Each structure stands twice: as C-alpha cells, then as structure tokens.
C-alpha cells in the first residue's frame, strides 16, 4: 500500500460528523462559537448594510464562514429525514445547486430592478401576515445558501475560482440577507442565530388562528387529525419530488397556560409542475394550528421550517387544533376556510390516493427524467413564489429560467455518478463549500 493509500484508508471522518471542521459543535453552542470565530457578524442584518450593493472581503468571508457551519449543522439535523427510494434526491439537489449558482443572479437582479430593495423587504414580510405562503423563512435561507453552495461545487469542479464572479456572490448574499431582514428586522438572519425558533407570525394573526382551535380529547378526532397530517405531508413531499419544499412549520409560539403552538403548512396543489394534475380538486395549501403543553413536550424549528421535539413523538401530545384551507396561491387571508371533519377526511383520502398515483408515475420514469424534474422543482421553488407575487414569473420563464445552464449540464455526469462523493464530502462535511473571496 502506498503512503497516499494508507493515509486515505486511515482517515476517520467521525470527528467531522461530531463537530464542524472537527471543532465547532451543532446547535446553540455552535452558533455562539461561530460568532466568536467570524471576523464580522455579517450573518446578521442591519437596515444600513442590507442596502449595500458592493461588499468588502471581510463581510463576504464572514458570511461564508458562518453559512458553512450553518449548512453542516442543518445537514446533520436532516440525517434522520427519510427518502422514498424512487427519487434520486441527492443527485438532483446537487445539480440544482450548480444550476442556481449559474442562473439565479440574473433573475434576482430582474426582480430587484422591478420592485427595488424596499420591495424585496416588503415581500419578505408576507410570512408574518399570511399562512399558506411559500414566501417564507425556508426561501429566505435557500435563495442564497443553496446557490452559494453551488459556487463551492463549481470551484471543486474547476468551473469557477474563488475570485471569479464577485458581483454574483454579492447579489446572492444581499438577496438572502434582504429577505431575512424583511422578515425579522435588525439582528440574526439565520434561524440558528435565533435559538432554532421561527415565531414569525404577527401577534394578531396568530391570535386569530389560535382562537379557533378545538380540543382533540376525543380519541377518534385525534386519530383523524394525525392521519390527516401524515397523509397531506406525504403527498406534499412526493408532489415536490421528495423534498420539504411542500411543507413549512412556524413556531413554537408561547401561549397562556404554559402551552405553545406550531403552525404547519402543507402545500398540496402547486400547479407549477407538469405532474400537478394529480392534485386537482385539492386546496393550494392546508394549514394546521396545533397546540401542545410545554410541560409534556418541547420543540425547535430549523432553517427549512422542520420541527424537532423532545420527546420525538410530539403528535401524541397534541391537545387541540384546527385546519384551514387556502384554495389558491392568491386566496386572500380573509377568505381562508376552516375544514370540518368531513372535508378533512375527503382531502386525506385524496392525498392517500394521489401519493400512490405519484409513486406509479415515478416508477415509469427514467433516472434522467427524474433528475431533470427534480432540478425543475428545486430551482423553481426558491424564486417562483416571489416572482409570481409581483407578476414576473412568466417573464422569468420567457427569459430561460428553466433552461439547463452549460455548467450544470457539465456537472451532471459527475454529480450523478459514484464520483459524486469525492466532490460532495469535502464540500458538505469538511466545510469546503464556501471558499473565501479575495480582492488581491
């Protein structure tokens, strides 16, 4: 065995799974340590610095360092998330990152030119006033972190260098930071900097929802609610090609009596995709308001609005709830409907049937077709809601939003092959996905 082969065989990745770069832990303590390590707290936002169009190296590099840890933290938290086995999710996600890096800057600039920085900030307030919207915290994070990760992959593939495309880096960072600022105002933009909580709904909006919850002390009613949750979640998951773009939790929201609420969106009738006919007759989104006792369960919510709890079977402790339907993407909040037991059962059955139809559809598709579909979903999901709200989506499509960029096409064979681990392990596990920029 050669010296190189011996070194590779002896390498133990375990320390890199336990701590970022084998040093910084997960969670609140990891956030605290990263804040000490970065040169500037540029992962946070101020009303002044979100207006900048040109950034200093120290600002960009501090953001990159924090984002690298944040992604590592997120990936380890996601390790328990299942996959259907039918959809090559890692393959399409990684190709999507490269696609996003190469096409998002153009479209973000189009959006910003159309509505201005103040318009971006106003868009990002949507999640505080509405439920059943994809203009939410998940997109605040993904619209910058995912394409910047694509930059890291592109550098590993020698398509780019750390010094290339400076303006695109600035465009992506500032877009994500502006969305975060519009949602939260001054302070931490990442959820990891907010104690892993997403209490984004305005107090009056939350109160109007919580006022309508009903007790679920009847075992049959509780079982029906939990079955509805499971079936709508799985259907939204499959409709969005095995990823969590079809769901979003906010909270926990502290309530009187030592209780708290989780507000959960399941997006069921997203008409943006060619296979969306399977959702015909379903509401665009259903939103569950769920109330728990803080004496029995605790919860956190991560960057992509997924709830983690202690104990993990938190739905067994559900005390009261209500379900709302938003029939279309543009249905006003004043026209939300409360679902009664009969309609919940109808939607539950249709989602169960629709999931099976999705499985049958997917079983007939080739791996290449499924990767291409997945790239469409993963690339559309983080900008489509914003562009649709301001009437730009058709223009995005006409300008080639869905067209595969040559760099993404070139990366495809590598990122969908056994060689992918050689690229992705250092990018995702060792923090190499966010290399520094330099003006020198």
N, C-alpha and C positions, 0 to 999 in steps of 0.2 A: 504494500500500500504506500502510495506517495505521501509526502508531507501534507500536501493540499487535501488529498482524500482523507487522510487521518484527521485533519482539523475539521473537515466537514462532518465526518462521522461522529466526532466528539462533541460537536456543537449541541448545546442543550437550550431549546427555546423557552423552557419553563419560566426562567426569571422575567422574560419579556411578556409572558401571559399574566404574571403576578403584578408587574409594575411597568409603567410606560418607560421605555428605554432601560428597563430593569431598575428604575429608581423611583418614579412618581406613581403613587397608588391611584386607584379609582376613587370616584365619589367626592364628597365634600372636602375631605382631606387632600385629595389630589388637586382640586381646584385651588385650595389655599396654597399649596406648594407651587403650583404653576404661576400664581400671581406674584410670588416672590422671585421666580426664575426669569420671567419675561422682562425685557428692558422697559417697555411702556405698557400700560393697561389698555391697549388699543382694541382688545376684545370687548371692552365696554364702549359705550357711546355717549357723546355729548351733543347738544344742539349745535355746537360750533363745528366739531370735527366731522359730522355727517354731511356737511356742506362741501367739504374738500373734493376737488377733482384730481389733484396730484398729491401723492403721498410720499413721505420720507421712508428711506430704507428701514429705519427703526420701527416705524409704525407698521409697515407691512410684515416685517420679520417677527415682531412680537405677536401679531395676529396669527401668523403661520405657526409659530411655536405652540400657541395655546390651542389652535384648531387641530394640530397634530395629536396633542394629548386628548382633546375632546373627542376626536373620532375614535381613537384607541379605546377610550372609556366607553363610548357608545357601542363599539363592536363587541366588546366583552359582555356588555349588558344584553346584547342581541343574541348571544350564543345559544340561549335557550329557545329562540324562535324557530319554529318548525318550517319545513318546506314541503310542498306537495309531492315532490319527486318527479312530477311530469314536466316541470318548467325549469330550464337551465338559468336560474336566477343570478348566480354569481357571474355567469358569462355575460348576460345581457346588462347587468348593472355596471360591470367594469368597462364594457364597450360604451355604455351610455356616458360614463364619466368623461371619456375621451371626446365623445360627440358633444357633450355640454361645454367642455373647455373650448372647443373649436367653433361652436355656433352661438352660445349664449351671449357673449359680449355684444355682438351686433344687435341682437333683439332687445337686450336690456337698454342699450343706447336708444333704440327706436322708442321704447316705452318711456324712457326718461325725457326724451325730446318732446314727446306727445303731451305729457302731464306735468313735467318738472319734478324737482326734488320734493317740493311740498305735496305734489300729487301722490308720489310714492309713499310719503309719510301718512297721508290720509287713507290710502288704500290699506296700509298695514293696520289701521285702527279697526278695520272691518271685524276682526276676530273678537274685539271687545264688545261689539254691538250685535253680533249675529251668531246664531248656531247654524250648523249645516253649511258651512262655507269652507272652501279649500284655500282661501286667502288666510292662512293660519300660521301658527308657530313652526310647524313642520317645514313649510315652504320658506319661512324666514331663514332657517338653518340650511336647508338643502340647496337653495338657489345660489349660495356662494360656496359652501363647503364641498359639495359634490363636484362642480366644475373645477375648483381649485385642486381637488384630488386628481381629477383628470389631467391637470397640468403635471402633477407629480408622476403619473403613469407615463405621460408623453415624454417627460425628461428621461425616465428609465428606459424608454424605447428609443431614445435619441431622436425624437421628432422635434423636441424643443430643448432649450438650455435654460438654466436658472435666470439668465439675464435677458431672455427674449420676451417679447410681447408684454412689456411693462404696463402699457395702457390697459390691456385686457385684465391683468391682475388687479389693477386699481378699480376698474369698472365693476368687477365681480365682488371684490371686498366691500366696496361702498354700497352696492345694491343690497347685499345682505345686511349690512350694518344699518342702512336706512330703514329697511323693513323692521329690523329689531327695534330701532329707536321709535318708529311709528307705533309699535305695539306697546313698548314698555316705558318710553321716555329715557331720561338720563340713567346710566347705570349699566349693569351687566346685560349683554345681549343674548348670551348663551344660557340655556336652561341650567347647565352645570354650574353656572355662577349665581343661580337663583335658588339654590338648595333643592334642585330637582322638583320644582313645583311650577305649574302653569295655571295660576288663578287669574286668567286673562279677562274673563267676562266682567263687564261693569256691574257694580253692586245692584243697580236697579234691574238690569237684565236678568242677572242670576236670581234675584228675589222673585221676579215674575214667573220664573220656571219652577223654583223650589216650592212656591206657594201652591202649586198644583199637584205635588206628589201625593200618592195614596199609599196606605200601609200595605205591605205584602206579607202579612202574617198568616194568610191562608196558604197552606202548602201547595195547593193546585195553582193558585195565582203566582206564587213564587217560582214554581217549576215552569210555568208558561213564559214568564218574563225571562228566566235564564235560558230557556230553549230559544226564544226569540233572539236574544243576544248572541247565542252561539251560531245560529243559522244565518243571521244577517251579517255577522262578522266574517264567517267563512265565505259567503257569497261575494261580499265586497273585496275580500282578499283575492279570490280567484278572478273576479272581473278585472282587477287591476294587476293581473299576471303575477300572483303570488307575492305581492309586496304590500306594505302597510300604507300605501298612498290612499287606500279606500277607507281609512279609519283614523280617528283622532280623538284623544281624550283631553279634557282640560280639568284643572283642579290640582290637588284637593282644595275644596272651598270649605273653610271652617264654618260651622253652623251652631246656633244655640243648642244647649243641652249636651255639649261635648260630642257633637256629630260632625260629619263632613260629607260633602257631595262630590261625586265625579260626574262630569257631563261628557257623554260619549257620542260622537258622530259616526255613523256607518253610511258610506256613500254607495248607493245601490244602482242608480240609473244614470251613470255617466255616459252620455251619448257621444262622447268624443271618439269612440273606438268602433271599428268595423263590426266587432262581435257583440256590440251593446244591445242588439235586438233581444238577447236572452233576458234582458231586464225590463222589457216592455210591460207597462202596467204598474211598475213599482214606483214609489216616490224617488225623487233625486237623492234624498237623504233622510234617514231616520235618526233621531237624537234621543238618547236615553238619559234621564236625570236619575241618578242612583244615590241613595243616602245610606250611610253606614254609621255605626257607633265607633268613635275613636277609642273607646275602652276595649274594643274587641279586635280592631284591625287598624293598621297604618298604611299609608300609600305614598308613593312618589310617582312623578311623571317625567319621562325623559325628553330628549330633543325632538323625537318623532312622535311625541304625544302617545306613548305607550305607558300604561300603568303597571307598576310593580308594587307588590304588597307584602306585608308580614302579618299573618300567615299568607301563603301564596293563594290559597283557595278563598279569596276575599268575597266572591259572589255568594258563598254560603252564609255570609253575614249581612247580606242585603236586607235592609229593614223597610224601605219604601222607595217608590219610583214612579216614573211617568214616561211615556214615549210620545214624541212629537214627530210629525212628518213635514218635510219641506218638499213640495211636489216637484218643483223645478229649481234650477240653479238661481233663477231670478225671482222666485216667490218672495214677496215682502215678509218681513218678520211678523207683521200684523195678520198675516194670512196663514200662519202655521196651524196645523191641525193636531189635536190630541187624538191618538189612536185608541180606540176601545178594544176590548178583548177579542172581538170577532175579527176586526181588521188586522190586529197583530197576528192572529192565527193564520189569516189568509196570506199575509206577507211572509210569515215564517214558512208556510208550505211552499210558496212560490220560490223563495230563496233556496230551499232544500232541493226543489226540482231544478232550478236554474244552475245550482252548483254541479249537479250531475250532468246537465247539458254542457257546461263548460268543460268538465272532465272528458266527455265524449268528443267535443270539438278539439280539444288539445291533443287527444290521443291520435287524431288523424293528421296532425301537423308534423312536419319535419323539424329537427332541431334548429336548422337555419331559419325556418319560418317563425318559430317561437322566439328565437333571439331577436329577430327583426321586430316582431310585435312588442317584445319586452322593451327594446330600445325606444320604440314609439311611446310607450306608456311612461317610462322613466324620464324621458326627455321632455315630454309634454307636461307632465304633472306639476313641475315646479314653476312654470311660467304661464301655462294656459289659464288658470283662474284669474290672474291679474290682467292678462291681455284681453280676456273675454269681458271682464267688468268694464273696461274702458273702450271696448269696441274695436280692438286691434287684432283679434285672433285671426280673422280672415286675411288680413294684410300679412300677418306672420306666415301663414300658410302659402300665400302667393309669393312671398319673398324666399321660400325654400326652407322653412323651419324643419320640415321632416326629412329633407334630403341628407343622406349619409355623407358626412364630410370625408374627404380622401384620407385624412389621418385616422379617423375612426375605422374606415374600411381597411386600412393597412394594419391597424392594431387587432382587428377581429380575429385573424387566424391564430395569433399568439395568445390572446386573452381567452380563447375558447379551446385551447389545447392543453395538454399536460404541462407545457412550459409556463402556463399562467402563474403557477406557484412561485417560480423564480422571480417574477416581476412583482407579484402581489404581496408576498410575505414581507419583504423589506418595506414596501410602501405602506401596508396596513399595520404590521406588527412591530416594526422597528422604527416607525416614525419618519420614514424616508419620503412619504407622500407630499410633504410640504417644505421643499427646499427653499432656502433663503434667496431673496433677490439681492442684487448688488449694483450700485451705480458706478463702481470703479471699473 
